[in-house]
Amino acid sequence: MSARHTGFIVCRRRPAAPSSCHLERHRRCRFSSLTELKKTHAKLLRSGELDDSLTAGKLVADIAISDPSNLPYARALFSRIPPPLNAFIWNSMIRGYAHSSSPEESLSLFRSMVARGYAPNNYTFPFLLRAAARLPDNSSSVGLSLHASLVRRGLDRLDPFIVTSLVSLYASTGSVDDAHKVFDGSPHKDVTAWNALLKGYIACDRHADALRLFRQMHGRVDADEITMLSVVAACAHIGARGIGRWIHAHIGRNRMRMTLNLATALVNMYARCGEIESARWVFDRIPEKDVRAWSAMISGLALHGLAKEALEHFAEMQIAGVDPDSVTLTGMLSACSHAGLVDEGLRVLKRMKVDYGVEPTIEHYGCAVDLLARAGRLDAALDLIETSPVRADVVTWGALLVACRVHKNLDLGERVAREMLDLDPHHAGARVFLSNVYAASGDWNRVQEVRSLMKERKVYKPPGWSSIEMAGTVHEFLSGDRSHPQSDRIYMMIDEIGKAASQKGHRAATSSVALDVDEEDKEVCVREHSEKLAVAFGLINARPGDAIMIVKNLRICEDCHGVMKLVSDVYGRVVVVRDRNRFHHFQNGACSCNDYW
C-alpha cells in the first residue's frame, strides 16, 4: 500500500545522527492530540530519526497509549518498523489494546510476538493479564494459559505487579479463592496486592471475607485511600457499623487525607449502616460537595424513609449550583416512593428531562412503577410500564410483582410473573410467586408442577440471610440455621420471643409459606426466619440499651415485621433492620415505615 493512502512512510536512507535535544523532548512528551502526534511523526521522517528502532518505538508507544482511538494509527506504524523490534515496542502495543475496547488484540499481539521469536518480559504480562480480565466472556481458560506461561518463564512470583495482576484476573473471573492462593504464594505483598484481593472479595459479594482480610493486612502494610474505599464499601454492604466507625477513626488517627471520594464513601457507609445522623455529620463537613456527595446523602435519606429531608437537600443542592445527575434523581424518586409522595415523584419523572437535562432511564421508570405500585395504584403502574418509551426489564416488572403480592392482586400478579418469565425464564422470584398463587388457591398439583420445572431447569430461589455485627465480628444466619456456636441459646430466645408475642395477641402471618403442610408447620417455618435468629442473637449478646442492627438480603416479611415491633416494645430495645428496599427503625412497638413498605 502506498504512503499516499496510509500516511505512513518508513524512510530507508541512512539516518542522520539523532538530535539529543529532539530525542530528550520526545522522551518527556506524551501527546494526546492526533494532530500533534502526526506532526512529530513528520519531523522524525524528515530528520531520518524514524529509522532508529528506539525512536520509532517511543513514537509508537506515545501513539498507542495516548487514546484508544489512535490505536489503528499506532498499529500501522508498528507494522512498518523494520526488525529487529524490542520488547518495549511490543509491550507498548499490548498495553494500548489492553486498555481499549478490543482487549483480545493484546493477546493476538502476544501470540505474534512469541511466534516471531521475541521474548516477553515482566512488563509484558501485567498488560496481558489486564486484557484477559477485560475479555467479554471473561474466560478463565485464557488466564490459566497466561499463568502457565508465567510459571514456565519463572516470572510468576518475582514481580509484585505480576502478582497483583494475577490476583485481579482470578478475582474478575469469580475465582477469588484462587486469587487468594496466588496472593499467599507470593513473597511480594505490597499494598497494591492487598487492595487487589480486597476488591476481588467485594466484587464476588464476599464482604465479610474482605473485612477479615483487612484485619490480616492491618499492621503489616500501610493502608492507602484505595484500601479505605474498599473496606468502607464492605462495611456499607453488610451494615458493619462498628467496624465502619473504627475505620473512620483510623483515618483520623493516621492523618490520612480526607478526600472527596473518601468522605462520600463514609456518608454512604453511615447511611447504609443505619446511622443517618453520622452520615449528615460527615456530609456537613465536606467543604466542596460534588454531585456524588449530594447524591449519596439524598439516597441515604431516601433509604431511611426521610423524604422531607431528602427534598430539602435536593433544593439546597440546586441553590449551591450543583446540577443533579441520574443517580440523584433516582434517589429522589426512591424517597418519594418510600414516603408515598406519588404526585411529587411523578412530577420529578415528568420534569427531569426539561429541568435537569437528564433523559429518564429504565431505573427511573422502575422507581416510578414502584412509587405507584406501593400506593396500591397497580393499574396505573401497569399503564406506565406499557406506555414507557423504555422497554421494562425484569426489575421493573418485579416492583409491580411485589406490590401485587402485598395488595393481594393475584390475577394481575400471575400476569406480571409470566411477563417476567418471558424476559428471564430462570427468574426464581417469578416462579416462586406463581407457586405461591397456586398454593393460596389450594392447587397443589400446579405448585408441584412449578417446583418440578424449577428443579429441572436448576432455578433456585436465593436463600434468605441476615447479618448482625457484634464486637467487631459479623455473624450471618440463614433461615432455620443451627450452625452458630450459640444455636441452642438462640433457639431458646426464639421460644421466649414467641411466647411474649402470643401474650400480646400476635398471630403468625403464614401466607408466604407455599408448602402443603398444616398451619403449625407453617408457623415453625416463619418462626425460624433469618432476621428472627439475628434479633435473638442480638438480645443475648448486645449490651443493655444498645440498638440491635440487622441487615437482611430480601424484603422483610409481614410476620417478621410484626415480631420486630413486638421485640422493640417487650424488650425495650431499638431494633434497626435494613432489608432489600429500605431501613425499618423499630421502637416502642412501632416502625418508622408506618407499615408502608
KALINWO-V127860 format. One record per run of one state. SS is the DSSP state (@ for helix, = for strand, . for the rest). FROM is the first residue (numbers start at 1). TO is the last residue. If there is no record, write none. Layout:
SS/FROM/TO
SS/FROM/TO
//
This chain:
./1/2
@/3/6
./7/19
@/20/28
./29/33
@/34/47
./48/48
@/49/51
./52/52
@/53/66
./67/67
@/68/79
./80/86
@/87/98
./99/103
@/104/115
./116/121
@/122/133
./134/139
@/140/152
./153/159
@/160/172
./173/175
@/176/184
./185/190
@/191/203
./204/206
@/207/217
./218/224
@/225/238
./239/240
@/241/253
./254/259
@/260/272
./273/275
@/276/284
./285/290
@/291/303
./304/306
@/307/319
./320/325
@/326/339
./340/341
@/342/356
./357/361
@/362/374
./375/377
@/378/387
./388/393
@/394/406
./407/409
@/410/423
./424/427
@/428/440
./441/443
@/444/456
./457/464
=/465/470
./471/472
=/473/478
./479/486
@/487/503
./504/518
@/519/527
./528/529
@/530/541
./542/547
=/548/552
./553/557
@/558/570
./571/574
=/575/578
./579/582
=/583/587
./588/589
=/590/591
./592/597
//
